[in-house]
Amino acid sequence: MAFWNAKSKETYVETETVIAPVPRNASPAIAVVTPSPKPAATVVATGAVVSGSLSSPGDVHIEGIVIGDVRCDTLVVGKNGEVKGNVISEIATIRGRVSGDVRARMIQLATSGSIDGDLTHAILIIEEGGQFEGRSKRSADPLAGPSIETTHIEGKAESERPAKKAKGPAVKTQAPATAETKAPVNSEQEPRSSLADALGDAFVANA
């Protein structure tokens, strides 16, 4: 009786990787970035009075009174609004009154607006009737100047600096010469005795 070794049969399956071609007209994938929400606007209502500097990363709308400097992205001063200080912003629309310097990339002075101070800008729009008193300087980057804090420190140092005394011609004062006073000489001689007189006359006669 004969035995044969049974061999297991192995089956091999050949696979092939096929890469599908990308259509020529297909648009490339674009990453969508969700923008961060813009900060809420700051509003100074009619009748409100803010004493001190006001700084905001967003927009500021002023219908009341701000006694201090304002720094923001977009500033709108309403017809009843007033700012007594300097302004630094990207865009400044003035329909009310500003008493101070304004630095912005675009400054728009409306018909009812009034600015009493210097302007530094890239774009300046003054509507008919707008009042402006000061100097105007065009700059490619008006926000590149000194900050409000630096300006205040320099102005305070100038105000606290003592006034220089005016130098006049040097005047020499000479004390009046004092007259020398000599003690009076007593010209009176002591009285001579009669005996001395007699002896003196005798000596003169013998000579």
MIBA-973611 format. One line per 8 residues: number of its first residue (from 1); their letters; for each residue x negated, y negated, z negated of N, C-alpha, C. Coordinates in nm, 4 decimals, always signed. Example, Ala and Ser with C-alpha at 12.3 -4.5 7.8 and 13.67 -1.06 7.14 Angstrom:
2
1> AS> -1.3190 +0.5690 -0.7800 -1.2300 +0.4500 -0.7800 -1.3200 +0.3300 -0.7800 ~ -1.2850 +0.2250 -0.7080 -1.3670 +0.1060 -0.7140 -1.2900 -0.0030 -0.7870
***
This chain:
207
1> MAFWNAKS> -0.0856 +0.1184 +0.0000 +0.0000 +0.0000 +0.0000 -0.0884 -0.1224 +0.0000 ~ -0.0683 -0.2073 +0.0891 -0.1570 -0.3229 +0.1066 -0.0862 -0.4486 +0.0609 ~ -0.1690 -0.5353 -0.0062 -0.1162 -0.6653 -0.0541 -0.1874 -0.7764 +0.0187 ~ -0.1110 -0.8759 +0.0616 -0.1687 -0.9956 +0.1247 -0.1502 -1.1173 +0.0329 ~ -0.2533 -1.1965 +0.0324 -0.2446 -1.3187 -0.0494 -0.1483 -1.4185 +0.0179 ~ -0.0501 -1.4563 -0.0557 +0.0489 -1.5515 +0.0001 -0.0034 -1.6934 -0.0119 ~ -0.0170 -1.7607 +0.0940 -0.0641 -1.8994 +0.0959 +0.0543 -1.9952 +0.1077 ~ +0.0521 -2.0964 +0.0184 +0.1612 -2.1959 +0.0219 +0.1410 -2.2896 +0.1405
9> KETYVETE> +0.2486 -2.3203 +0.2014 +0.2445 -2.4096 +0.3162 +0.2674 -2.5544 +0.2690 ~ +0.1749 -2.6419 +0.2994 +0.1863 -2.7829 +0.2631 +0.2330 -2.8620 +0.3841 ~ +0.3277 -2.9508 +0.3571 +0.3841 -3.0312 +0.4645 +0.3337 -3.1737 +0.4519 ~ +0.2783 -3.2347 +0.5528 +0.2276 -3.3718 +0.5546 +0.3184 -3.4576 +0.6442 ~ +0.3558 -3.5741 +0.5859 +0.4396 -3.6669 +0.6616 +0.3591 -3.7927 +0.6897 ~ +0.3398 -3.8226 +0.8103 +0.2630 -3.9411 +0.8487 +0.3543 -4.0640 +0.8482 ~ +0.3072 -4.1721 +0.7772 +0.3831 -4.2987 +0.7711 +0.3038 -4.4088 +0.8396 ~ +0.3720 -4.5041 +0.8915 +0.3078 -4.6145 +0.9625 +0.3693 -4.7469 +0.9136
17> TVIAPVPR> +0.2826 -4.8408 +0.8759 +0.3300 -4.9719 +0.8284 +0.3431 -5.0656 +0.9465 ~ +0.4598 -5.1188 +0.9605 +0.4878 -5.2071 +1.0735 +0.5174 -5.3458 +1.0181 ~ +0.4466 -5.4512 +1.0619 +0.4671 -5.5897 +1.0198 +0.5512 -5.6602 +1.1241 ~ +0.6642 -5.7068 +1.0804 +0.7542 -5.7736 +1.1754 +0.6993 -5.9117 +1.2068 ~ +0.6938 -5.9519 +1.3267 +0.6413 -6.0847 +1.3633 +0.7359 -6.1958 +1.3182 ~ +0.6767 -6.3100 +1.2810 +0.7554 -6.4256 +1.2379 +0.8016 -6.5013 +1.3604 ~ +0.9281 -6.5358 +1.3660 +0.9747 -6.6112 +1.4842 +0.9028 -6.7448 +1.4953 ~ +0.8797 -6.7844 +1.6159 +0.8050 -6.9082 +1.6386 +0.8828 -7.0307 +1.5930
25> NASPAIAV> +1.0107 -7.0291 +1.6052 +1.0924 -7.1452 +1.5706 +1.1318 -7.1498 +1.4237 ~ +1.0856 -7.0534 +1.3471 +1.1237 -7.0510 +1.2053 +1.0511 -7.1631 +1.1305 ~ +1.1245 -7.2351 +1.0446 +1.0661 -7.3456 +0.9672 +0.9956 -7.2917 +0.8442 ~ +0.8821 -7.3521 +0.8066 +0.8095 -7.3034 +0.6885 +0.8897 -7.3297 +0.5612 ~ +0.8620 -7.2503 +0.4597 +0.9325 -7.2651 +0.3321 +0.8895 -7.3944 +0.2640 ~ +0.9857 -7.4697 +0.2093 +0.9595 -7.5963 +0.1432 +0.9995 -7.5833 -0.0029 ~ +0.9051 -7.6185 -0.0903 +0.9352 -7.6132 -0.2334 +1.0187 -7.7338 -0.2720 ~ +1.1272 -7.7087 -0.3408 +1.2170 -7.8151 -0.3824 +1.1845 -7.8532 -0.5269
33> VTPSPKPA> +1.1491 -7.9830 -0.5450 +1.1156 -8.0317 -0.6778 +1.2280 -8.1216 -0.7256 ~ +1.2822 -8.0861 -0.8400 +1.3918 -8.1665 -0.8948 +1.3353 -8.2888 -0.9646 ~ +1.3709 -8.4109 -0.9219 +1.3158 -8.5309 -0.9862 +1.3673 -8.5448 -1.1297 ~ +1.2814 -8.6044 -1.2136 +1.3207 -8.6259 -1.3521 +1.4256 -8.7357 -1.3584 ~ +1.5194 -8.7247 -1.4486 +1.6252 -8.8262 -1.4569 +1.5690 -8.9623 -1.4967 ~ +1.6269 -9.0678 -1.4374 +1.5820 -9.2037 -1.4653 +1.6355 -9.2485 -1.6007 ~ +1.5528 -9.3179 -1.6807 +1.6015 -9.3625 -1.8103 +1.7213 -9.4556 -1.7953 ~ +1.8082 -9.4520 -1.8966 +1.9268 -9.5370 -1.8935 +1.8870 -9.6833 -1.9022
41> ATVVATGA> +1.9689 -9.7681 -1.8408 +1.9400 -9.9114 -1.8396 +1.9660 -9.9713 -1.9774 ~ +1.8859 -10.0735 -2.0098 +1.9035 -10.1484 -2.1340 +1.9801 -10.2761 -2.1025 ~ +2.0874 -10.2998 -2.1766 +2.1740 -10.4143 -2.1510 +2.1775 -10.5031 -2.2749 ~ +2.1488 -10.6317 -2.2546 +2.1652 -10.7322 -2.3597 +2.2927 -10.8081 -2.3256 ~ +2.3976 -10.7812 -2.4006 +2.5295 -10.8326 -2.3652 +2.5400 -10.9821 -2.3909 ~ +2.6451 -11.0414 -2.3374 +2.6715 -11.1838 -2.3559 +2.6930 -11.2143 -2.5044 ~ +2.6267 -11.3173 -2.5529 +2.6371 -11.3549 -2.6932 +2.5323 -11.2909 -2.7815 ~ +2.4646 -11.1868 -2.7327 +2.3613 -11.1207 -2.8121 +2.2304 -11.1987 -2.8026
49> VVSGSLSS> +2.1550 -11.2023 -2.9128 +2.0254 -11.2715 -2.9186 +1.9218 -11.1716 -2.9677 ~ +1.8205 -11.1482 -2.8874 +1.7109 -11.0571 -2.9223 +1.5875 -11.1417 -2.9474 ~ +1.5328 -11.1309 -3.0677 +1.4121 -11.2055 -3.1035 +1.2950 -11.1087 -3.1113 ~ +1.2025 -11.1193 -3.0157 +1.0879 -11.0285 -3.0093 +1.0714 -10.9743 -2.8689 ~ +0.9594 -10.9069 -2.8453 +0.9296 -10.8526 -2.7123 +1.0190 -10.7327 -2.6831 ~ +1.0552 -10.7178 -2.5551 +1.1423 -10.6093 -2.5103 +1.0701 -10.5314 -2.4016 ~ +1.0506 -10.4005 -2.4242 +0.9796 -10.3157 -2.3284 +1.0627 -10.1909 -2.3027 ~ +1.0791 -10.1545 -2.1728 +1.1593 -10.0381 -2.1365 +1.1028 -9.9754 -2.0102
57> PGDVHIEG> +1.0978 -9.8390 -2.0023 +1.0505 -9.7746 -1.8784 +1.1540 -9.7796 -1.7669 ~ +1.2771 -9.8180 -1.7991 +1.3824 -9.8240 -1.6993 +1.4210 -9.9662 -1.6643 ~ +1.5496 -9.9841 -1.6329 +1.6004 -10.1150 -1.5931 +1.6482 -10.1922 -1.7159 ~ +1.6440 -10.3245 -1.7058 +1.6918 -10.4126 -1.8126 +1.7843 -10.5162 -1.7496 ~ +1.9025 -10.5287 -1.8065 +2.0005 -10.6279 -1.7602 +2.0296 -10.7207 -1.8773 ~ +2.0054 -10.8496 -1.8558 +2.0178 -10.9476 -1.9642 +2.1301 -11.0446 -1.9306 ~ +2.2304 -11.0463 -2.0181 +2.3370 -11.1456 -2.0096 +2.3362 -11.2354 -2.1334 ~ +2.2576 -11.1987 -2.2334 +2.2443 -11.2792 -2.3539 +2.1154 -11.3591 -2.3520
65> IVIGDVRC> +2.0508 -11.3689 -2.4696 +1.9277 -11.4465 -2.4845 +1.8197 -11.3557 -2.5426 ~ +1.7031 -11.3570 -2.4811 +1.5858 -11.2837 -2.5309 +1.4769 -11.3853 -2.5605 ~ +1.4377 -11.3939 -2.6877 +1.3298 -11.4842 -2.7276 +1.2038 -11.3992 -2.7433 ~ +1.1329 -11.3829 -2.6362 +1.0136 -11.2980 -2.6354 +0.9853 -11.2496 -2.4945 ~ +0.8813 -11.1699 -2.4796 +0.8400 -11.1194 -2.3490 +0.9214 -10.9961 -2.3106 ~ +0.9339 -10.9744 -2.1800 +1.0109 -10.8612 -2.1267 +0.9239 -10.7862 -2.0272 ~ +0.9149 -10.6521 -2.0460 +0.8403 -10.5665 -1.9524 +0.9276 -10.4462 -1.9208 ~ +0.9531 -10.4228 -1.7914 +1.0412 -10.3136 -1.7528 +1.0167 -10.2793 -1.6061
73> DTLVVGKN> +1.1000 -10.1852 -1.5544 +1.0864 -10.1462 -1.4141 +1.1608 -10.2458 -1.3239 ~ +1.2881 -10.2664 -1.3504 +1.3686 -10.3614 -1.2742 +1.4411 -10.4526 -1.3730 ~ +1.4279 -10.5815 -1.3527 +1.4895 -10.6789 -1.4428 +1.5944 -10.7590 -1.3665 ~ +1.7092 -10.7734 -1.4304 +1.8165 -10.8586 -1.3780 +1.8583 -10.9523 -1.4900 ~ +1.8421 -11.0822 -1.4660 +1.8874 -11.1837 -1.5605 +2.0157 -11.2431 -1.5040 ~ +2.1265 -11.2207 -1.5730 +2.2558 -11.2676 -1.5251 +2.2694 -11.4186 -1.5326 ~ +2.3846 -11.4679 -1.4852 +2.4074 -11.6124 -1.4827 +2.4038 -11.6721 -1.6228 ~ +2.4539 -11.5982 -1.7198 +2.4547 -11.6475 -1.8576 +2.3321 -11.6027 -1.9360
81> GEVKGNVI> +2.2427 -11.5288 -1.8735 +2.1257 -11.4776 -1.9438 +2.0117 -11.5778 -1.9479 ~ +1.9257 -11.5615 -2.0474 +1.8106 -11.6504 -2.0635 +1.6962 -11.5733 -2.1279 ~ +1.5775 -11.5921 -2.0753 +1.4560 -11.5303 -2.1297 +1.3581 -11.6411 -2.1642 ~ +1.3183 -11.6466 -2.2901 +1.2196 -11.7446 -2.3343 +1.0890 -11.6698 -2.3612 ~ +1.0189 -11.6383 -2.2536 +0.8950 -11.5628 -2.2632 +0.8508 -11.5193 -2.1246 ~ +0.7421 -11.4436 -2.1187 +0.6869 -11.3952 -1.9927 +0.7574 -11.2674 -1.9483 ~ +0.7543 -11.2424 -1.8172 +0.8216 -11.1270 -1.7585 +0.7229 -11.0507 -1.6719 ~ +0.7188 -10.9172 -1.6888 +0.6391 -10.8283 -1.6039 +0.7301 -10.7128 -1.5612
89> SEIATIRG> +0.7504 -10.6963 -1.4304 +0.8379 -10.5902 -1.3811 +0.8058 -10.5617 -1.2354 ~ +0.8601 -10.4494 -1.1866 +0.8448 -10.4176 -1.0450 +0.9290 -10.5122 -0.9600 ~ +1.0551 -10.5271 -0.9978 +1.1482 -10.6148 -0.9261 +1.2164 -10.7037 -1.0294 ~ +1.2204 -10.8333 -1.0035 +1.2843 -10.9286 -1.0940 +1.3855 -11.0101 -1.0151 ~ +1.5111 -11.0001 -1.0551 +1.6184 -11.0788 -0.9954 +1.6668 -11.1775 -1.1006 ~ +1.6506 -11.3061 -1.0724 +1.6809 -11.4101 -1.1705 +1.8040 -11.4867 -1.1241 ~ +1.9125 -11.4688 -1.1973 +2.0338 -11.5468 -1.1723 +2.0594 -11.6451 -1.2860 ~ +1.9876 -11.6295 -1.3958 +2.0006 -11.7193 -1.5095 +1.8772 -11.8069 -1.5236
97> RVSGDVRA> +1.8255 -11.8152 -1.6470 +1.7131 -11.9045 -1.6743 +1.5981 -11.8259 -1.7380 ~ +1.4761 -11.8530 -1.6907 +1.3539 -11.7936 -1.7462 +1.2570 -11.9066 -1.7764 ~ +1.2141 -11.9149 -1.9017 +1.1142 -12.0140 -1.9428 +0.9851 -11.9395 -1.9742 ~ +0.9036 -11.9173 -1.8727 +0.7801 -11.8423 -1.8885 +0.7305 -11.7944 -1.7533 ~ +0.6138 -11.7311 -1.7538 +0.5544 -11.6791 -1.6299 +0.6221 -11.5484 -1.5901 ~ +0.6294 -11.5246 -1.4590 +0.6918 -11.4037 -1.4049 +0.5923 -11.3351 -1.3126 ~ +0.5649 -11.2052 -1.3392 +0.4785 -11.1235 -1.2543 +0.5590 -11.0025 -1.2084 ~ +0.5769 -10.9908 -1.0764 +0.6546 -10.8796 -1.0212 +0.6157 -10.8593 -0.8759
105> RMIQLATS> +0.6367 -10.7366 -0.8273 +0.6082 -10.7111 -0.6854 +0.7063 -10.7881 -0.5970 ~ +0.8320 -10.7974 -0.6418 +0.9295 -10.8767 -0.5684 +1.0077 -10.9624 -0.6674 ~ +1.0111 -11.0924 -0.6418 +1.0860 -11.1864 -0.7242 +1.1952 -11.2467 -0.6364 ~ +1.3185 -11.2368 -0.6844 +1.4314 -11.2955 -0.6133 +1.4973 -11.3972 -0.7050 ~ +1.4913 -11.5238 -0.6652 +1.5515 -11.6331 -0.7415 +1.6826 -11.6709 -0.6743 ~ +1.7924 -11.6439 -0.7444 +1.9237 -11.6681 -0.6873 +1.9599 -11.8163 -0.6922 ~ +2.0758 -11.8487 -0.6335 +2.1199 -11.9878 -0.6275 +2.1392 -12.0462 -0.7664 ~ +2.1910 -11.9661 -0.8574 +2.2161 -12.0148 -0.9937 +2.0965 -11.9962 -1.0855
113> GSIDGDLT> +1.9853 -11.9460 -1.0342 +1.8699 -11.9154 -1.1178 +1.7766 -12.0335 -1.1362 ~ +1.6962 -12.0260 -1.2426 +1.5994 -12.1305 -1.2744 +1.4796 -12.0661 -1.3426 ~ +1.3599 -12.1011 -1.2948 +1.2351 -12.0495 -1.3528 +1.1450 -12.1673 -1.3822 ~ +1.1000 -12.1748 -1.5069 +1.0050 -12.2781 -1.5488 +0.8761 -12.2084 -1.5910 ~ +0.7879 -12.1855 -1.4930 +0.6642 -12.1136 -1.5202 +0.5980 -12.0723 -1.3898 ~ +0.4829 -12.0066 -1.4003 +0.4065 -11.9639 -1.2834 +0.4571 -11.8286 -1.2336 ~ +0.4487 -11.8078 -1.1021 +0.4939 -11.6847 -1.0381 +0.3758 -11.6143 -0.9732 ~ +0.3641 -11.4839 -0.9960 +0.2657 -11.3997 -0.9281 +0.3434 -11.2858 -0.8637
121> HAILIIEE> +0.3330 -11.2710 -0.7320 +0.4240 -11.1820 -0.6600 +0.3587 -11.1327 -0.5325 ~ +0.4187 -11.0260 -0.4761 +0.3865 -10.9828 -0.3404 +0.4932 -11.0321 -0.2434 ~ +0.6185 -11.0354 -0.2900 +0.7307 -11.0863 -0.2100 +0.8080 -11.1848 -0.2963 ~ +0.8375 -11.3018 -0.2405 +0.9119 -11.4054 -0.3113 +1.0307 -11.4488 -0.2261 ~ +1.1501 -11.4421 -0.2865 +1.2724 -11.4847 -0.2183 +1.3399 -11.5894 -0.3059 ~ +1.3566 -11.7095 -0.2524 +1.4246 -11.8173 -0.3235 +1.5460 -11.8579 -0.2413 ~ +1.6624 -11.8356 -0.2995 +1.7848 -11.8733 -0.2301 +1.8076 -12.0241 -0.2423 ~ +1.8891 -12.0759 -0.1534 +1.9179 -12.2189 -0.1535 +1.9872 -12.2577 -0.2843
129> GGQFEGRS> +1.9318 -12.3565 -0.3503 +1.9856 -12.4008 -0.4786 +1.9072 -12.3497 -0.5972 ~ +1.8237 -12.2500 -0.5784 +1.7422 -12.1988 -0.6875 +1.6375 -12.3006 -0.7313 ~ +1.6187 -12.3146 -0.8614 +1.5267 -12.4136 -0.9164 +1.4010 -12.3438 -0.9668 ~ +1.2877 -12.3983 -0.9265 +1.1584 -12.3403 -0.9644 +1.0609 -12.4525 -0.9901 ~ +0.9982 -12.4492 -1.1068 +0.8985 -12.5501 -1.1428 +0.7754 -12.4784 -1.1971 ~ +0.6660 -12.4857 -1.1239 +0.5434 -12.4174 -1.1630 +0.4584 -12.3882 -1.0413 ~ +0.3693 -12.2922 -1.0545 +0.2807 -12.2538 -0.9451 +0.3177 -12.1150 -0.8941 ~ +0.2977 -12.0939 -0.7648 +0.3285 -11.9663 -0.7016 +0.2002 -11.9084 -0.6427
137> KRSADPLA> +0.1725 -11.7819 -0.6753 +0.0513 -11.7161 -0.6268 +0.0892 -11.5806 -0.5679 ~ +0.0499 -11.5583 -0.4424 +0.0761 -11.4309 -0.3780 -0.0392 -11.3356 -0.4046 ~ -0.0062 -11.2107 -0.4411 -0.1072 -11.1116 -0.4734 -0.0627 -10.9763 -0.4191 ~ -0.1597 -10.8982 -0.3695 -0.1271 -10.7653 -0.3193 -0.0824 -10.6730 -0.4315 ~ -0.1372 -10.6918 -0.5516 -0.0986 -10.6120 -0.6681 -0.0784 -10.7065 -0.7858 ~ +0.0392 -10.7663 -0.7961 +0.0605 -10.8652 -0.9034 +0.0621 -10.8061 -1.0424 ~ +0.0809 -10.6750 -1.0537 +0.0861 -10.6127 -1.1858 -0.0511 -10.5750 -1.2380 ~ -0.1565 -10.6055 -1.1619 -0.2916 -10.5682 -1.2032 -0.3543 -10.6710 -1.2956
145> GPSIETTH> -0.2829 -10.7757 -1.3320 -0.3377 -10.8790 -1.4196 -0.3417 -10.8331 -1.5632 ~ -0.3799 -10.9224 -1.6538 -0.3851 -10.8862 -1.7964 -0.2466 -10.8583 -1.8499 ~ -0.2416 -10.7722 -1.9507 -0.1136 -10.7378 -2.0104 -0.0602 -10.8522 -2.0940 ~ +0.0640 -10.8355 -2.1371 +0.1258 -10.9397 -2.2179 +0.0535 -10.9536 -2.3507 ~ +0.0133 -10.8388 -2.4102 -0.0533 -10.8454 -2.5398 -0.1842 -10.9211 -2.5300 ~ -0.2608 -10.8939 -2.4216 -0.3884 -10.9632 -2.4046 -0.3683 -11.1122 -2.3865 ~ -0.2667 -11.1472 -2.3104 -0.2380 -11.2886 -2.2900 -0.2046 -11.3569 -2.4201 ~ -0.1276 -11.2902 -2.5057 -0.0907 -11.3494 -2.6338 -0.2124 -11.3669 -2.7232
153> IEGKAESE> -0.3000 -11.2667 -2.7250 -0.4183 -11.2756 -2.8110 -0.5081 -11.3892 -2.7665 ~ -0.5272 -11.4020 -2.6325 -0.6121 -11.5110 -2.5833 -0.5501 -11.6471 -2.6130 ~ -0.4184 -11.6592 -2.5946 -0.3522 -11.7866 -2.6236 -0.3576 -11.8209 -2.7709 ~ -0.3449 -11.7186 -2.8584 -0.3522 -11.7439 -3.0014 -0.4916 -11.7858 -3.0427 ~ -0.5934 -11.7230 -2.9826 -0.7310 -11.7599 -3.0159 -0.7603 -11.9037 -2.9737 ~ -0.7055 -11.9430 -2.8578 -0.7269 -12.0806 -2.8122 -0.6592 -12.1802 -2.9043 ~ -0.5384 -12.1442 -2.9533 -0.4660 -12.2385 -3.0391 -0.5290 -12.2492 -3.1766 ~ -0.5905 -12.1382 -3.2250 -0.6518 -12.1415 -3.3569 -0.7924 -12.1976 -3.3554
161> RPAKKAKG> -0.8477 -12.2197 -3.2385 -0.9826 -12.2722 -3.2290 -0.9827 -12.4189 -3.2710 ~ -1.0691 -12.4604 -3.3650 -1.0667 -12.6001 -3.4112 -1.1068 -12.6954 -3.3011 ~ -1.0443 -12.8122 -3.3050 -1.0739 -12.9126 -3.2023 -1.2145 -12.9671 -3.2221 ~ -1.2827 -12.9870 -3.1082 -1.4178 -13.0387 -3.1146 -1.4146 -13.1878 -3.1437 ~ -1.5050 -13.2303 -3.2302 -1.5143 -13.3713 -3.2618 -1.5873 -13.4443 -3.1504 ~ -1.5360 -13.5606 -3.1171 -1.5993 -13.6398 -3.0113 -1.7308 -13.6954 -3.0614 ~ -1.8300 -13.6740 -2.9783 -1.9624 -13.7208 -3.0144 -1.9811 -13.8633 -2.9662 ~ -2.0010 -13.9548 -3.0561 -2.0245 -14.0937 -3.0209 -2.1714 -14.1265 -3.0331
169> PAVKTQAP> -2.2100 -14.2453 -2.9938 -2.3517 -14.2829 -3.0059 -2.3941 -14.2875 -3.1522 ~ -2.5116 -14.2341 -3.1752 -2.5625 -14.2294 -3.3120 -2.5899 -14.3712 -3.3612 ~ -2.5404 -14.3994 -3.4784 -2.5579 -14.5322 -3.5368 -2.6455 -14.5175 -3.6599 ~ -2.7548 -14.5867 -3.6573 -2.8473 -14.5821 -3.7703 -2.8137 -14.6967 -3.8654 ~ -2.7965 -14.6589 -3.9856 -2.7672 -14.7597 -4.0875 -2.8927 -14.7782 -4.1720 ~ -2.9308 -14.9009 -4.1894 -3.0514 -14.9334 -4.2667 -3.0098 -15.0132 -4.3886 ~ -3.0540 -14.9652 -4.5000 -3.0177 -15.0322 -4.6249 -3.0831 -15.1690 -4.6282 ~ -3.0095 -15.2673 -4.6740 -3.0696 -15.4024 -4.6802 -3.1878 -15.4067 -4.7759
177> ATAETKAP> -3.2887 -15.4771 -4.7301 -3.4097 -15.4864 -4.8129 -3.3786 -15.5645 -4.9397 ~ -3.4211 -15.5091 -5.0470 -3.3978 -15.5748 -5.1760 -3.5183 -15.6643 -5.2088 ~ -3.4887 -15.7834 -5.2449 -3.5969 -15.8784 -5.2791 -3.6601 -15.8393 -5.4111 ~ -3.7894 -15.8399 -5.4084 -3.8605 -15.8057 -5.5303 -3.8487 -15.9214 -5.6294 ~ -3.8108 -15.8880 -5.7434 -3.7972 -15.9897 -5.8488 -3.9126 -15.9740 -5.9458 ~ -3.9864 -16.0803 -5.9610 -4.0988 -16.0787 -6.0538 -4.0561 -16.1446 -6.1847 ~ -4.1084 -16.0873 -6.2829 -4.0754 -16.1431 -6.4141 -4.1291 -16.2858 -6.4229 ~ -4.0494 -16.3742 -6.4739 -4.0957 -16.5139 -6.4824 -4.2160 -16.5264 -6.5739
185> VNSEQEPR> -4.3089 -16.6048 -6.5227 -4.4330 -16.6257 -6.6004 -4.4098 -16.7442 -6.6928 ~ -4.4370 -16.7217 -6.8127 -4.4194 -16.8281 -6.9110 -4.5382 -16.9229 -6.9035 ~ -4.5111 -17.0396 -6.8465 -4.6205 -17.1363 -6.8284 -4.6513 -17.2162 -6.9561 ~ -4.5639 -17.2031 -7.0506 -4.5889 -17.2775 -7.1744 -4.6972 -17.2071 -7.2550 ~ -4.7943 -17.2793 -7.2899 -4.9015 -17.2239 -7.3725 -4.8657 -17.2418 -7.5188 ~ -4.9293 -17.1562 -7.5952 -4.9032 -17.1654 -7.7376 -4.9531 -17.3004 -7.7909 ~ -4.8824 -17.3624 -7.8778 -4.9267 -17.4938 -7.9324 -5.0603 -17.4843 -8.0063 ~ -5.1490 -17.5765 -7.9731 -5.2813 -17.5767 -8.0357 -5.2746 -17.6561 -8.1679
193> SSLADALG> -5.3483 -17.6093 -8.2586 -5.3495 -17.6781 -8.3901 -5.4289 -17.8098 -8.3810 ~ -5.4035 -17.9006 -8.4685 -5.4733 -18.0307 -8.4682 -5.6217 -18.0133 -8.4954 ~ -5.6595 -17.9096 -8.5748 -5.8017 -17.8859 -8.6021 -5.8749 -17.8430 -8.4776 ~ -5.8133 -17.7583 -8.3995 -5.8763 -17.7146 -8.2748 -5.8897 -17.8291 -8.1781 ~ -5.7924 -17.9190 -8.1792 -5.8013 -18.0340 -8.0901 -5.9149 -18.1261 -8.1316 ~ -5.9306 -18.1444 -8.2612 -6.0369 -18.2324 -8.3088 -6.1726 -18.1759 -8.2779 ~ -6.1907 -18.0470 -8.2991 -6.3183 -17.9825 -8.2695 -6.3478 -17.9878 -8.1209 ~ -6.2460 -17.9705 -8.0422 -6.2676 -17.9738 -7.8988 -6.3090 -18.1132 -7.8563
201> DAFVANA> -6.2497 -18.2156 -7.9067 -6.2854 -18.3500 -7.8686 -6.4260 -18.3840 -7.9151 ~ -6.4656 -18.3280 -8.0310 -6.6003 -18.3564 -8.0824 -6.7040 -18.2931 -7.9909 ~ -6.6783 -18.1729 -7.9497 -6.7750 -18.1087 -7.8580 -6.7843 -18.1831 -7.7272 ~ -6.6761 -18.2373 -7.6788 -6.6797 -18.3109 -7.5513 -6.7578 -18.4418 -7.5692 ~ -6.7429 -18.5086 -7.6820 -6.8125 -18.6340 -7.7050 -6.9636 -18.6114 -7.7182 ~ -7.0080 -18.5050 -7.7866 -7.1480 -18.4775 -7.8025 -7.2111 -18.4382 -7.6685 ~ -7.1355 -18.3751 -7.5820 -7.1915 -18.3373 -7.4520 -7.2169 -18.4629 -7.3693
***
